[in-house]
Amino acid sequence: MISVLIVTIIVQQIDGNFVYPNVIGRTLKIHPLTIIVILMVAGNIAGLMGMILGVPLYAVVKVIVENIYHIWLLQSERRDESQAKPPSET
């Protein structure tokens, strides 16, 4: 009975601390250490619900910020191109 408990705890710790952050990190392109920090901070702030919602919320915010940054880059490139063109002679 004790050996089953010890094996269960070891497997759960390995899964929670190494496997989960690596798998989720590769899928969402988030560094595993970032996931661990998010889980710790969200757990301290909002408890179990924070740990459940922390990584998905971070992934959503990350995608939104990346898209806004990409749109900003495209607009600044267009602005630079329009300013670099010499005026057309008619």
MARBA-3410 file (N, C-alpha, C, O; in Angstrom, 1 decimal):
90
0.8,-1.2,0.0,0.0,0.0,0.0,0.9,1.3,0.0,0.6,2.2,-0.8 ~ 1.9,1.3,0.8,2.8,2.5,0.9,3.5,2.6,-0.4,3.8,3.7,-0.9 ~ 4.0,1.5,-1.0,4.7,1.6,-2.3,3.9,2.1,-3.4,4.4,2.9,-4.2 ~ 2.6,1.8,-3.4,1.7,2.3,-4.4,1.5,3.8,-4.2,1.6,4.6,-5.2 ~ 1.4,4.3,-3.0,1.3,5.7,-2.7,2.6,6.5,-3.1,2.5,7.6,-3.7
3.7,5.9,-2.8,5.0,6.5,-3.2,5.2,6.6,-4.7,5.6,7.7,-5.2 ~ 4.9,5.5,-5.4,5.0,5.5,-6.9,4.0,6.5,-7.5,4.3,7.3,-8.4 ~ 2.8,6.6,-7.0,1.8,7.6,-7.5,2.3,9.0,-7.3,2.1,9.8,-8.2 ~ 2.8,9.3,-6.1,3.3,10.7,-5.8,4.5,11.0,-6.8,4.6,12.1,-7.3 ~ 5.4,10.1,-7.0,6.6,10.3,-7.8,6.1,10.6,-9.3,6.6,11.5,-9.9
5.2,9.7,-9.8,4.7,9.9,-11.2,4.0,11.2,-11.3,4.1,11.9,-12.3 ~ 3.2,11.6,-10.3,2.4,12.8,-10.4,3.4,14.0,-10.4,3.1,15.0,-11.1 ~ 4.4,14.0,-9.6,5.4,15.1,-9.5,6.1,15.2,-10.8,6.4,16.3,-11.3 ~ 6.5,14.1,-11.4,7.3,14.1,-12.7,6.4,14.7,-13.8,6.8,15.5,-14.6 ~ 5.1,14.2,-13.8,4.2,14.7,-14.8,3.9,16.2,-14.6,3.9,16.9,-15.6
3.6,16.6,-13.4,3.2,18.0,-13.2,4.4,19.0,-13.3,4.2,20.1,-13.7 ~ 5.6,18.5,-13.0,6.7,19.5,-13.0,7.6,19.4,-14.3,8.3,20.3,-14.6 ~ 7.5,18.3,-15.0,8.4,18.2,-16.2,7.6,17.9,-17.5,7.8,18.6,-18.5 ~ 6.7,16.9,-17.5,6.0,16.5,-18.7,5.0,17.6,-19.2,5.0,18.0,-20.3 ~ 4.1,18.0,-18.3,3.1,18.9,-18.6,3.6,20.3,-19.1,3.2,20.7,-20.2
4.6,20.9,-18.4,5.1,22.1,-19.0,5.8,22.0,-20.3,5.7,22.9,-21.2 ~ 6.5,20.9,-20.5,7.2,20.7,-21.8,6.2,20.4,-23.0,6.3,21.0,-24.0 ~ 5.2,19.6,-22.7,4.2,19.3,-23.8,3.3,20.5,-24.1,3.2,20.9,-25.3 ~ 2.8,21.2,-23.1,2.0,22.4,-23.3,2.9,23.5,-23.9,2.4,24.3,-24.7 ~ 4.1,23.6,-23.4,5.0,24.6,-23.9,5.3,24.5,-25.4,5.3,25.5,-26.1
5.5,23.3,-25.8,5.8,23.1,-27.3,4.5,23.3,-28.1,4.6,23.9,-29.2 ~ 3.4,22.9,-27.6,2.1,23.1,-28.3,1.8,24.6,-28.4,1.4,25.1,-29.5 ~ 1.9,25.4,-27.4,1.6,26.8,-27.4,2.8,27.7,-27.6,2.6,28.9,-27.7 ~ 4.0,27.1,-27.8,5.2,27.9,-28.0,5.5,28.8,-26.8,5.8,30.0,-27.0 ~ 5.4,28.2,-25.6,5.6,28.9,-24.4,6.7,28.1,-23.7,6.7,26.9,-23.6
7.7,28.8,-23.2,8.8,28.2,-22.4,8.3,27.5,-21.2,7.4,28.0,-20.5 ~ 8.8,26.2,-20.9,8.3,25.5,-19.8,8.5,26.2,-18.4,7.6,26.1,-17.6 ~ 9.5,27.0,-18.3,9.7,27.7,-17.1,8.6,28.8,-16.9,8.2,29.1,-15.8 ~ 8.2,29.4,-18.0,7.1,30.4,-18.0,5.8,29.7,-17.5,5.1,30.3,-16.7 ~ 5.6,28.5,-17.9,4.4,27.8,-17.5,4.4,27.5,-16.0,3.4,27.7,-15.3
5.6,27.1,-15.5,5.7,26.8,-14.1,5.5,28.1,-13.3,4.8,28.1,-12.3 ~ 6.1,29.2,-13.8,5.9,30.5,-13.1,4.4,31.0,-13.1,3.9,31.4,-12.1 ~ 3.8,30.8,-14.3,2.3,31.1,-14.4,1.5,30.3,-13.4,0.6,30.8,-12.7 ~ 1.8,29.0,-13.3,1.0,28.2,-12.4,1.3,28.6,-10.9,0.3,28.6,-10.1 ~ 2.5,28.9,-10.6,2.8,29.3,-9.2,2.1,30.7,-8.9,1.5,30.8,-7.8
2.2,31.6,-9.8,1.6,33.0,-9.5,0.1,32.9,-9.5,-0.5,33.4,-8.6 ~ -0.5,32.2,-10.5,-1.9,32.1,-10.6,-2.5,31.3,-9.4,-3.6,31.6,-8.9 ~ -1.7,30.3,-8.9,-2.2,29.6,-7.8,-2.2,30.4,-6.5,-3.0,30.3,-5.7 ~ -1.2,31.3,-6.4,-1.1,32.2,-5.2,-2.2,33.2,-5.3,-2.8,33.6,-4.2 ~ -2.5,33.7,-6.4,-3.5,34.8,-6.6,-4.9,34.2,-6.5,-5.7,34.8,-5.7
-5.2,33.2,-7.2,-6.6,32.7,-7.3,-6.8,31.2,-6.9,-7.9,30.7,-7.1 ~ -5.8,30.6,-6.3,-6.0,29.2,-5.9,-6.1,28.2,-7.0,-5.4,28.4,-8.0 ~ -6.8,27.2,-6.8,-7.0,26.1,-7.8,-7.6,26.7,-9.1,-7.1,26.3,-10.2 ~ -8.5,27.5,-9.0,-9.1,28.1,-10.2,-8.1,28.9,-11.0,-8.1,28.9,-12.3 ~ -7.2,29.6,-10.4,-6.2,30.3,-11.0,-5.2,29.4,-11.7,-4.7,29.7,-12.8
-4.9,28.3,-11.1,-4.0,27.3,-11.7,-4.6,26.7,-12.9,-3.9,26.3,-13.9 ~ -5.9,26.5,-12.9,-6.6,25.9,-14.0,-6.7,26.8,-15.2,-6.5,26.4,-16.3 ~ -7.0,28.1,-14.9,-7.2,29.1,-16.0,-6.0,29.9,-16.3,-6.0,30.6,-17.3 ~ -4.9,29.8,-15.6,-3.7,30.6,-15.8,-3.0,30.5,-17.1,-2.8,31.4,-17.8 ~ -2.7,29.2,-17.5,-2.0,29.0,-18.8,-2.9,29.3,-20.0,-2.4,30.0,-20.9
-4.2,28.8,-20.0,-5.0,29.2,-21.1,-5.2,30.7,-21.3,-5.2,31.3,-22.4 ~ -5.4,31.4,-20.2,-5.5,32.9,-20.2,-4.2,33.5,-20.7,-4.3,34.5,-21.6 ~ -3.1,33.0,-20.3,-1.8,33.6,-20.8,-1.7,33.3,-22.3,-1.2,34.2,-23.0 ~ -2.1,32.1,-22.8,-2.0,31.8,-24.2,-2.9,32.7,-25.0,-2.5,33.2,-26.1 ~ -4.1,33.0,-24.5,-5.0,33.9,-25.2,-4.4,35.3,-25.3,-4.4,36.0,-26.4
-3.9,35.8,-24.2,-3.3,37.2,-24.1,-2.1,37.2,-25.0,-1.9,38.2,-25.7 ~ -1.3,36.2,-25.0,-0.1,36.1,-25.9,-0.4,36.2,-27.4,0.2,37.0,-28.1 ~ -1.4,35.5,-27.8,-1.9,35.5,-29.2,-2.4,36.9,-29.6,-2.1,37.4,-30.6 ~ -3.2,37.5,-28.7,-3.7,38.8,-29.0,-2.6,39.8,-29.1,-2.6,40.6,-30.0 ~ -1.7,39.8,-28.2,-0.5,40.8,-28.2,0.3,40.5,-29.5,0.7,41.5,-30.1
0.6,39.3,-29.8,1.4,39.0,-31.0,0.7,39.5,-32.3,1.3,40.1,-33.2 ~ -0.7,39.3,-32.3,-1.4,39.8,-33.5,-1.4,41.3,-33.6,-1.3,41.9,-34.7 ~ -1.6,42.0,-32.5,-1.6,43.5,-32.5,-0.2,44.0,-32.9,-0.1,44.9,-33.7 ~ 0.9,43.3,-32.4,2.2,43.7,-32.8,2.5,43.5,-34.3,3.1,44.3,-34.9 ~ 2.0,42.4,-34.8,2.1,42.1,-36.2,1.4,43.1,-37.1,1.9,43.6,-38.1
0.2,43.5,-36.7,-0.6,44.5,-37.4,0.2,45.9,-37.3,0.3,46.6,-38.3 ~ 0.7,46.2,-36.2,1.5,47.4,-36.0,2.7,47.5,-36.9,3.0,48.5,-37.5 ~ 3.4,46.3,-37.0,4.6,46.2,-37.9,4.2,46.4,-39.4,4.9,47.1,-40.1 ~ 3.1,45.8,-39.8,2.6,46.0,-41.2,2.3,47.4,-41.5,2.6,47.9,-42.5 ~ 1.6,48.1,-40.5,1.2,49.5,-40.7,2.4,50.4,-40.8,2.5,51.3,-41.6
3.4,50.1,-39.9,4.6,50.9,-39.9,5.4,50.7,-41.2,6.0,51.6,-41.7 ~ 5.4,49.5,-41.7,6.1,49.2,-43.0,5.4,49.9,-44.2,6.1,50.5,-45.0 ~ 4.1,49.9,-44.2,3.4,50.7,-45.2,3.6,52.2,-45.1,3.8,52.8,-46.2 ~ 3.7,52.7,-43.9,3.9,54.1,-43.7,5.3,54.4,-44.2,5.5,55.5,-44.9 ~ 6.3,53.6,-43.9,7.7,53.9,-44.4,7.8,53.8,-45.9,8.5,54.6,-46.5
7.1,52.8,-46.5,7.1,52.7,-47.9,6.5,53.9,-48.6,7.0,54.4,-49.6 ~ 5.4,54.4,-48.1,4.7,55.5,-48.7,5.5,56.8,-48.5,5.4,57.7,-49.4 ~ 6.3,56.9,-47.5,7.1,58.1,-47.3,8.4,58.0,-48.1,9.0,59.1,-48.4 ~ 8.8,56.8,-48.4,10.1,56.7,-49.2,9.9,56.9,-50.7,10.8,57.1,-51.4 ~ 8.6,56.8,-51.2,8.4,56.9,-52.6,8.5,58.4,-53.0,8.0,59.3,-52.3
9.3,58.6,-54.1,9.4,60.0,-54.5,8.0,60.4,-55.2,7.3,59.6,-55.7 ~ 7.7,61.7,-55.1,6.5,62.2,-55.7,6.5,61.9,-57.2,7.5,62.1,-57.8 ~ 5.4,61.5,-57.7,5.3,61.2,-59.2,5.2,62.5,-59.9,4.5,63.4,-59.6 ~ 5.9,62.5,-61.0,5.9,63.7,-61.9,4.8,63.6,-62.9,4.7,62.5,-63.6 ~ 4.0,64.6,-63.1,2.9,64.5,-64.1,3.1,65.6,-65.1,2.2,65.7,-66.0
END
